[in-house]
């Protein structure tokens, strides 16, 4: 996974809400981590429209109920026994609206009263450069576009441990990292799994064995398990997981991409081992998010030669070419497993 770009807007919002500062007048919230988005939206509501008059100081619109006229009226409404009002607009995909509507928004945001905080909540996980340009034009140069990213692993581990502690349970860092991996690192999914594990685990400490019994891994985690079996030479287990994934309608081209990536990472791990490289280098160069993944990869590569690793990469590339050229994808994947197993004797 590539390193995420710096997220100064998120850090700025977080600091404002933690220190009791004054939120800006216009925000756009978006991003992959919806739990985090809703968490900070809730904090913004509490800071601006909390108390006994919240119903008068918080105005909400959805894309279906939205009009510039009603939005302008809400923004003009004075706060009741409060310094500011909060106006939320959910589900309006600004970049997809007509140019005239965006121009209307630009005029409205350029003349907002000081007492208003206007927040647009988008369902988008990310925006392309041209979309960001349109958003800035519609919302004004002072608008804060706050992206809520899936959190980095060290932060997730602490968050998981804290939530287990609130439920009277404990978990060590390796088990928390494994749980984050199985859920795709989503706090929304993690929260539900933490509650389930805390309810059904008898012991005070939640272990990896408990996680394996109770947590259903996301498809990407299952794909990783398949490629991990391949890298370690457990071809029968890899074939079993692949069969399950294909029966779940996972796209074969997604599987060959993941297999090719893992074999390239294994070659990198082998080359790094020869040069005295370490785990952190492998994670940084290969974009590996979880430490246990890199550790498994380094361990699996120790018994392999550089020649074998290179040949495995070439076999995967040839399979991808066949699939893109019209060969039966499932048959090509099955044949790849057979050829990788046959290549196991290469030194």
PALO-818388 format. One record per residue (C-alpha): residue number from 1; x, y negated, z negated. Coordinates in Angstrom, 3 decimals. Example, Ala and Ser with C-alpha at 12.3 -4.5 7.8 and 13.67 -1.06 7.14 Angstrom:
% PALO-818388
+-----+----------+----------+----------+
| num |     east |    north |       up |
+-----+----------+----------+----------+
|   1 |   12.300 |    4.500 |   -7.800 |
|   2 |   13.670 |    1.060 |   -7.140 |
+-----+----------+----------+----------+
% end
This chain:
% PALO-818388
+-----+----------+----------+----------+
| num |     east |    north |       up |
+-----+----------+----------+----------+
|   1 |    0.000 |    0.000 |    0.000 |
|   2 |    1.359 |   -3.380 |    0.959 |
|   3 |    1.944 |   -5.964 |   -1.722 |
|   4 |   -1.015 |   -8.311 |   -2.037 |
|   5 |   -0.432 |  -11.982 |   -1.387 |
|   6 |   -0.290 |  -14.350 |   -4.331 |
|   7 |   -3.724 |  -15.242 |   -5.680 |
|   8 |   -3.257 |  -18.697 |   -7.158 |
|   9 |   -6.972 |  -19.554 |   -6.955 |
|  10 |   -7.930 |  -16.597 |   -9.140 |
|  11 |   -5.242 |  -17.420 |  -11.704 |
|  12 |   -6.402 |  -21.053 |  -11.772 |
|  13 |  -10.047 |  -20.057 |  -12.384 |
|  14 |   -9.000 |  -17.571 |  -15.059 |
|  15 |   -6.970 |  -20.233 |  -16.895 |
|  16 |   -9.814 |  -22.778 |  -16.721 |
|  17 |  -12.311 |  -20.341 |  -18.228 |
|  18 |   -9.890 |  -19.091 |  -20.884 |
|  19 |   -8.875 |  -22.570 |  -22.049 |
|  20 |  -12.236 |  -24.330 |  -21.782 |
|  21 |  -11.154 |  -26.507 |  -18.869 |
|  22 |  -13.445 |  -28.126 |  -16.326 |
|  23 |  -14.378 |  -25.855 |  -13.400 |
|  24 |  -14.173 |  -27.309 |   -9.894 |
|  25 |  -17.245 |  -28.419 |   -7.960 |
|  26 |  -17.250 |  -25.858 |   -5.122 |
|  27 |  -16.203 |  -22.199 |   -5.155 |
|  28 |  -16.440 |  -19.236 |   -2.842 |
|  29 |  -16.120 |  -15.863 |   -4.602 |
|  30 |  -15.219 |  -12.795 |   -2.543 |
|  31 |  -13.027 |   -9.695 |   -2.678 |
|  32 |  -12.843 |   -5.938 |   -3.199 |
|  33 |  -13.179 |   -5.890 |   -6.981 |
|  34 |  -16.847 |   -6.637 |   -7.581 |
|  35 |  -16.654 |   -5.852 |  -11.301 |
|  36 |  -14.067 |   -8.598 |  -11.761 |
|  37 |  -16.094 |  -10.983 |   -9.610 |
|  38 |  -19.241 |  -10.441 |  -11.680 |
|  39 |  -17.227 |  -10.723 |  -14.899 |
|  40 |  -15.870 |  -14.167 |  -14.065 |
|  41 |  -19.161 |  -15.315 |  -12.569 |
|  42 |  -20.719 |  -14.414 |  -15.918 |
|  43 |  -18.056 |  -16.425 |  -17.742 |
|  44 |  -18.739 |  -19.377 |  -15.450 |
|  45 |  -22.481 |  -19.151 |  -16.209 |
|  46 |  -21.760 |  -19.040 |  -19.923 |
|  47 |  -19.414 |  -22.035 |  -19.723 |
|  48 |  -21.716 |  -24.217 |  -17.624 |
|  49 |  -25.278 |  -23.070 |  -18.166 |
|  50 |  -25.242 |  -21.135 |  -21.416 |
|  51 |  -27.441 |  -21.885 |  -24.371 |
|  52 |  -31.167 |  -22.350 |  -24.745 |
|  53 |  -31.641 |  -24.295 |  -21.508 |
|  54 |  -29.908 |  -21.884 |  -19.132 |
|  55 |  -33.039 |  -21.444 |  -17.024 |
|  56 |  -33.003 |  -25.179 |  -16.234 |
|  57 |  -29.263 |  -25.443 |  -15.644 |
|  58 |  -28.641 |  -22.395 |  -13.466 |
|  59 |  -30.189 |  -22.221 |   -9.983 |
|  60 |  -29.836 |  -19.098 |   -7.830 |
|  61 |  -30.430 |  -18.536 |   -4.135 |
|  62 |  -29.958 |  -15.564 |   -1.839 |
|  63 |  -29.228 |  -15.573 |    1.857 |
|  64 |  -32.880 |  -14.770 |    2.566 |
|  65 |  -34.276 |  -17.550 |    0.343 |
|  66 |  -31.678 |  -20.120 |    1.283 |
|  67 |  -32.276 |  -23.445 |    3.001 |
|  68 |  -30.186 |  -26.594 |    3.014 |
|  69 |  -33.160 |  -28.589 |    1.727 |
|  70 |  -33.729 |  -26.362 |   -1.331 |
|  71 |  -30.001 |  -26.209 |   -2.011 |
|  72 |  -29.737 |  -30.011 |   -1.872 |
|  73 |  -32.674 |  -30.331 |   -4.277 |
|  74 |  -31.037 |  -27.940 |   -6.764 |
|  75 |  -27.773 |  -29.848 |   -6.560 |
|  76 |  -29.563 |  -33.140 |   -7.209 |
|  77 |  -31.356 |  -31.792 |  -10.296 |
|  78 |  -29.902 |  -33.291 |  -13.462 |
|  79 |  -28.709 |  -30.935 |  -16.227 |
|  80 |  -30.875 |  -30.494 |  -19.306 |
|  81 |  -28.987 |  -31.052 |  -22.584 |
|  82 |  -25.788 |  -30.051 |  -20.826 |
|  83 |  -22.995 |  -31.777 |  -18.921 |
|  84 |  -23.321 |  -29.712 |  -15.749 |
|  85 |  -25.537 |  -27.413 |  -13.704 |
|  86 |  -24.512 |  -24.236 |  -11.926 |
|  87 |  -25.897 |  -23.480 |   -8.452 |
|  88 |  -25.282 |  -19.985 |   -7.055 |
|  89 |  -25.811 |  -18.863 |   -3.473 |
|  90 |  -25.562 |  -15.095 |   -2.987 |
|  91 |  -25.229 |  -13.224 |    0.291 |
|  92 |  -24.934 |  -16.189 |    2.641 |
|  93 |  -22.214 |  -15.192 |    5.120 |
|  94 |  -21.099 |  -18.687 |    6.025 |
|  95 |  -18.740 |  -17.672 |    8.846 |
|  96 |  -21.643 |  -15.972 |   10.650 |
|  97 |  -24.049 |  -18.908 |   10.455 |
|  98 |  -24.616 |  -21.332 |   13.300 |
|  99 |  -22.252 |  -24.266 |   13.701 |
| 100 |  -25.098 |  -26.672 |   12.901 |
| 101 |  -25.740 |  -24.945 |    9.563 |
| 102 |  -22.039 |  -25.099 |    8.684 |
| 103 |  -22.004 |  -28.795 |    9.490 |
| 104 |  -24.979 |  -29.263 |    7.155 |
| 105 |  -23.123 |  -27.469 |    4.382 |
| 106 |  -20.062 |  -29.631 |    4.966 |
| 107 |  -22.164 |  -32.783 |    4.606 |
| 108 |  -23.775 |  -31.473 |    1.413 |
| 109 |  -20.521 |  -30.385 |   -0.274 |
| 110 |  -18.832 |  -33.656 |    0.659 |
| 111 |  -21.415 |  -35.583 |   -1.386 |
| 112 |  -21.983 |  -33.320 |   -4.404 |
| 113 |  -22.791 |  -35.007 |   -7.734 |
| 114 |  -20.103 |  -34.643 |  -10.392 |
| 115 |  -22.420 |  -32.642 |  -12.631 |
| 116 |  -22.769 |  -29.752 |  -10.124 |
| 117 |  -20.726 |  -26.590 |   -9.785 |
| 118 |  -21.733 |  -24.855 |   -6.546 |
| 119 |  -20.690 |  -21.199 |   -6.142 |
| 120 |  -21.108 |  -19.139 |   -2.993 |
| 121 |  -20.859 |  -15.387 |   -3.666 |
| 122 |  -19.894 |  -13.456 |   -0.544 |
| 123 |  -20.098 |   -9.727 |    0.025 |
| 124 |  -16.885 |   -9.800 |    2.073 |
| 125 |  -13.795 |   -8.001 |    0.815 |
| 126 |  -11.505 |  -10.270 |    2.844 |
| 127 |  -11.458 |  -12.894 |    5.556 |
| 128 |   -9.376 |  -13.287 |    8.697 |
| 129 |   -7.418 |  -16.502 |    9.238 |
| 130 |  -10.002 |  -17.955 |   11.631 |
| 131 |  -12.796 |  -17.174 |    9.160 |
| 132 |  -10.926 |  -18.935 |    6.351 |
| 133 |  -10.582 |  -21.960 |    8.624 |
| 134 |  -14.353 |  -22.013 |    9.180 |
| 135 |  -14.989 |  -21.673 |    5.445 |
| 136 |  -12.685 |  -24.561 |    4.601 |
| 137 |  -14.404 |  -26.704 |    7.222 |
| 138 |  -17.873 |  -25.859 |    5.877 |
| 139 |  -17.088 |  -26.114 |    2.155 |
| 140 |  -14.595 |  -28.955 |    2.229 |
| 141 |  -10.845 |  -29.137 |    1.547 |
| 142 |  -11.368 |  -29.227 |   -2.223 |
| 143 |  -13.288 |  -25.910 |   -2.290 |
| 144 |  -11.636 |  -23.068 |   -4.198 |
| 145 |  -11.779 |  -19.744 |   -2.309 |
| 146 |  -11.296 |  -17.205 |   -5.095 |
| 147 |  -10.402 |  -13.649 |   -4.069 |
| 148 |  -11.015 |  -10.841 |   -6.577 |
| 149 |   -8.492 |   -8.105 |   -5.857 |
| 150 |   -8.291 |   -4.545 |   -7.092 |
| 151 |   -5.968 |   -4.961 |  -10.051 |
| 152 |   -2.345 |   -3.878 |  -10.202 |
| 153 |   -1.740 |   -0.551 |  -11.920 |
| 154 |   -0.107 |   -1.867 |  -15.152 |
| 155 |   -3.085 |   -4.200 |  -15.726 |
| 156 |   -5.554 |   -1.398 |  -14.988 |
| 157 |   -3.854 |    0.935 |  -17.456 |
| 158 |   -4.171 |   -1.641 |  -20.241 |
| 159 |   -7.782 |   -2.364 |  -19.283 |
| 160 |   -8.655 |    1.355 |  -19.301 |
| 161 |   -7.033 |    1.871 |  -22.706 |
| 162 |   -8.867 |   -1.148 |  -24.138 |
| 163 |  -12.261 |    0.071 |  -22.892 |
| 164 |  -11.676 |    3.551 |  -24.293 |
| 165 |  -10.704 |    1.990 |  -27.631 |
| 166 |  -13.974 |    0.053 |  -27.674 |
| 167 |  -15.761 |    3.420 |  -27.369 |
| 168 |  -13.698 |    5.032 |  -30.127 |
| 169 |  -11.369 |    6.998 |  -27.858 |
| 170 |   -7.720 |    6.800 |  -26.834 |
| 171 |   -5.830 |    7.672 |  -23.647 |
| 172 |   -2.121 |    7.634 |  -22.852 |
| 173 |   -0.648 |    5.690 |  -19.929 |
| 174 |   -0.068 |    8.653 |  -17.556 |
| 175 |   -3.662 |    9.865 |  -17.990 |
| 176 |   -4.999 |    6.315 |  -17.514 |
| 177 |   -2.933 |    5.948 |  -14.340 |
| 178 |   -4.314 |    9.273 |  -13.065 |
| 179 |   -7.886 |    8.162 |  -13.808 |
| 180 |   -7.310 |    4.895 |  -11.927 |
| 181 |   -5.998 |    6.860 |   -8.964 |
| 182 |   -8.969 |    9.271 |   -8.852 |
| 183 |  -11.462 |    6.380 |   -8.823 |
| 184 |   -9.581 |    4.356 |   -6.218 |
| 185 |   -8.635 |    1.734 |   -8.807 |
| 186 |  -12.119 |    0.191 |   -8.769 |
| 187 |  -13.105 |   -1.272 |  -12.139 |
| 188 |  -16.770 |   -0.723 |  -11.283 |
| 189 |  -16.190 |    3.014 |  -10.832 |
| 190 |  -13.767 |    3.148 |  -13.750 |
| 191 |  -16.256 |    1.634 |  -16.183 |
| 192 |  -18.807 |    4.378 |  -15.423 |
| 193 |  -16.201 |    7.146 |  -15.643 |
| 194 |  -14.826 |    5.781 |  -18.923 |
| 195 |  -18.316 |    5.839 |  -20.442 |
| 196 |  -18.863 |    9.401 |  -19.189 |
| 197 |  -15.510 |   10.626 |  -20.502 |
| 198 |  -16.012 |    8.937 |  -23.870 |
| 199 |  -19.464 |   10.551 |  -24.215 |
| 200 |  -18.549 |   14.096 |  -23.223 |
| 201 |  -14.965 |   14.490 |  -24.475 |
| 202 |  -14.972 |   16.083 |  -27.917 |
| 203 |  -11.412 |   15.207 |  -28.909 |
| 204 |  -10.376 |   11.718 |  -29.889 |
| 205 |   -7.798 |   11.527 |  -27.089 |
| 206 |   -8.883 |   11.828 |  -23.464 |
| 207 |   -6.477 |   13.998 |  -21.468 |
| 208 |   -5.817 |   14.683 |  -17.804 |
| 209 |   -7.582 |   18.035 |  -18.245 |
| 210 |  -10.719 |   16.203 |  -19.419 |
| 211 |  -10.493 |   13.915 |  -16.392 |
| 212 |  -10.219 |   16.862 |  -13.992 |
| 213 |  -13.301 |   18.455 |  -15.534 |
| 214 |  -15.553 |   15.393 |  -15.506 |
| 215 |  -14.418 |   12.959 |  -12.811 |
| 216 |  -15.216 |   13.442 |   -9.128 |
| 217 |  -12.328 |   11.980 |   -7.125 |
| 218 |  -13.002 |    9.520 |   -4.332 |
| 219 |  -12.296 |   10.880 |   -0.820 |
| 220 |   -8.993 |    9.000 |   -0.594 |
| 221 |   -7.830 |   10.761 |   -3.756 |
| 222 |   -8.789 |   14.114 |   -2.261 |
| 223 |   -6.879 |   13.240 |    0.897 |
| 224 |   -3.865 |   12.432 |   -1.256 |
| 225 |   -4.206 |   15.834 |   -2.961 |
| 226 |   -4.180 |   17.499 |    0.458 |
| 227 |   -1.042 |   15.640 |    1.567 |
| 228 |    0.597 |   16.279 |   -1.806 |
| 229 |    0.078 |   20.026 |   -1.293 |
| 230 |    1.589 |   19.694 |    2.185 |
| 231 |    4.640 |   17.805 |    0.929 |
| 232 |    5.205 |   20.455 |   -1.765 |
| 233 |    4.816 |   23.353 |    0.698 |
| 234 |    1.495 |   24.586 |   -0.735 |
| 235 |   -0.009 |   25.068 |    2.707 |
| 236 |   -2.869 |   27.373 |    1.665 |
| 237 |   -4.089 |   24.812 |   -0.877 |
| 238 |   -3.687 |   21.997 |    1.660 |
| 239 |   -5.799 |   23.967 |    4.135 |
| 240 |   -8.525 |   24.517 |    1.529 |
| 241 |   -8.734 |   20.798 |    0.702 |
| 242 |   -8.701 |   19.893 |    4.400 |
| 243 |  -11.620 |   22.245 |    5.010 |
| 244 |  -13.566 |   20.558 |    2.198 |
| 245 |  -12.804 |   17.099 |    3.565 |
| 246 |  -13.884 |   17.998 |    7.077 |
| 247 |  -17.110 |   19.498 |    5.716 |
| 248 |  -17.701 |   16.144 |    3.978 |
| 249 |  -17.460 |   14.466 |    7.402 |
| 250 |  -14.147 |   12.756 |    6.697 |
| 251 |  -12.816 |   11.583 |   10.094 |
| 252 |  -10.012 |   13.857 |   11.391 |
| 253 |   -8.121 |   10.794 |   12.624 |
| 254 |   -8.071 |    9.469 |    9.057 |
| 255 |   -6.588 |   12.787 |    7.906 |
| 256 |   -3.822 |   12.802 |   10.512 |
| 257 |   -2.989 |    9.200 |    9.620 |
| 258 |   -2.635 |   10.181 |    5.936 |
| 259 |   -0.604 |   13.285 |    6.746 |
| 260 |    1.721 |   11.317 |    9.026 |
| 261 |    2.166 |    8.640 |    6.360 |
| 262 |    3.001 |   11.204 |    3.656 |
| 263 |    5.565 |   12.971 |    5.859 |
| 264 |    7.227 |    9.654 |    6.703 |
| 265 |    7.328 |    8.800 |    3.006 |
| 266 |    8.864 |   12.204 |    2.303 |
| 267 |   11.601 |   11.545 |    4.852 |
| 268 |   12.234 |    8.178 |    3.205 |
| 269 |   12.399 |    9.836 |   -0.234 |
| 270 |   14.944 |   12.355 |    1.070 |
| 271 |   17.103 |    9.629 |    2.619 |
| 272 |   16.942 |    7.558 |   -0.558 |
| 273 |   17.941 |   10.587 |   -2.640 |
| 274 |   21.062 |   11.015 |   -0.497 |
| 275 |   21.955 |    7.361 |   -1.035 |
| 276 |   21.314 |    7.439 |   -4.781 |
| 277 |   18.023 |    5.548 |   -4.572 |
| 278 |   15.482 |    5.643 |   -7.372 |
| 279 |   11.734 |    5.762 |   -7.966 |
| 280 |   11.225 |    2.003 |   -7.961 |
| 281 |   12.966 |    1.633 |   -4.610 |
| 282 |   10.760 |    4.320 |   -3.091 |
| 283 |    7.593 |    2.664 |   -4.416 |
| 284 |    8.622 |   -0.744 |   -3.099 |
| 285 |    9.754 |    0.348 |    0.370 |
| 286 |    6.957 |    2.879 |    0.954 |
| 287 |    4.184 |    0.765 |   -0.594 |
| 288 |    3.292 |    3.459 |   -3.143 |
| 289 |    0.974 |    2.174 |   -5.850 |
| 290 |    1.117 |    4.859 |   -8.545 |
| 291 |    4.363 |    5.975 |  -10.169 |
| 292 |    3.307 |    9.617 |  -10.461 |
| 293 |    2.836 |    9.729 |   -6.668 |
| 294 |    6.403 |    8.595 |   -6.100 |
| 295 |    7.668 |   11.009 |   -8.736 |
| 296 |    5.905 |   13.945 |   -7.042 |
| 297 |    7.254 |   12.868 |   -3.664 |
| 298 |   10.831 |   12.664 |   -4.918 |
| 299 |   10.534 |   16.078 |   -6.550 |
| 300 |    9.073 |   17.692 |   -3.412 |
| 301 |   11.771 |   16.204 |   -1.175 |
| 302 |   14.709 |   17.534 |   -3.206 |
| 303 |   14.516 |   21.035 |   -1.740 |
| 304 |   14.248 |   19.808 |    1.856 |
| 305 |   16.843 |   18.813 |    4.408 |
| 306 |   16.741 |   15.555 |    6.326 |
| 307 |   16.464 |   17.656 |    9.503 |
| 308 |   13.327 |   19.408 |    8.287 |
| 309 |   11.737 |   16.142 |    7.134 |
| 310 |   12.376 |   14.569 |   10.531 |
| 311 |   10.936 |   17.554 |   12.348 |
| 312 |    7.812 |   17.406 |   10.176 |
| 313 |    7.345 |   13.738 |   11.057 |
| 314 |    7.652 |   14.584 |   14.753 |
| 315 |    5.137 |   17.432 |   14.440 |
| 316 |    2.602 |   15.056 |   12.887 |
| 317 |    3.232 |   12.444 |   15.600 |
| 318 |    2.724 |   15.076 |   18.298 |
| 319 |   -0.563 |   16.146 |   16.666 |
| 320 |   -1.781 |   12.556 |   16.527 |
| 321 |   -0.952 |   12.161 |   20.216 |
| 322 |   -2.899 |   15.321 |   21.054 |
| 323 |   -5.922 |   14.141 |   19.087 |
| 324 |   -5.847 |   10.738 |   20.775 |
| 325 |   -5.542 |   12.445 |   24.162 |
| 326 |   -8.762 |   14.399 |   23.770 |
| 327 |   -7.734 |   17.686 |   22.114 |
| 328 |  -10.137 |   19.130 |   19.574 |
| 329 |   -9.215 |   17.226 |   16.363 |
| 330 |   -9.982 |   19.989 |   13.867 |
| 331 |   -8.116 |   22.603 |   15.876 |
| 332 |   -5.124 |   20.272 |   16.239 |
| 333 |   -5.051 |   19.714 |   12.472 |
| 334 |   -5.227 |   23.466 |   11.771 |
| 335 |   -2.390 |   24.112 |   14.204 |
| 336 |   -0.344 |   21.367 |   12.532 |
| 337 |   -0.611 |   23.150 |    9.180 |
| 338 |    0.554 |   26.391 |   10.789 |
| 339 |    3.504 |   24.663 |   12.457 |
| 340 |    4.487 |   22.881 |    9.243 |
| 341 |    4.393 |   26.203 |    7.390 |
| 342 |    6.529 |   27.794 |   10.118 |
| 343 |    8.967 |   24.887 |    9.813 |
| 344 |    9.396 |   25.579 |    6.103 |
| 345 |   12.457 |   27.728 |    6.796 |
| 346 |   14.352 |   24.949 |    8.581 |
| 347 |   17.360 |   23.678 |    6.668 |
+-----+----------+----------+----------+
% end
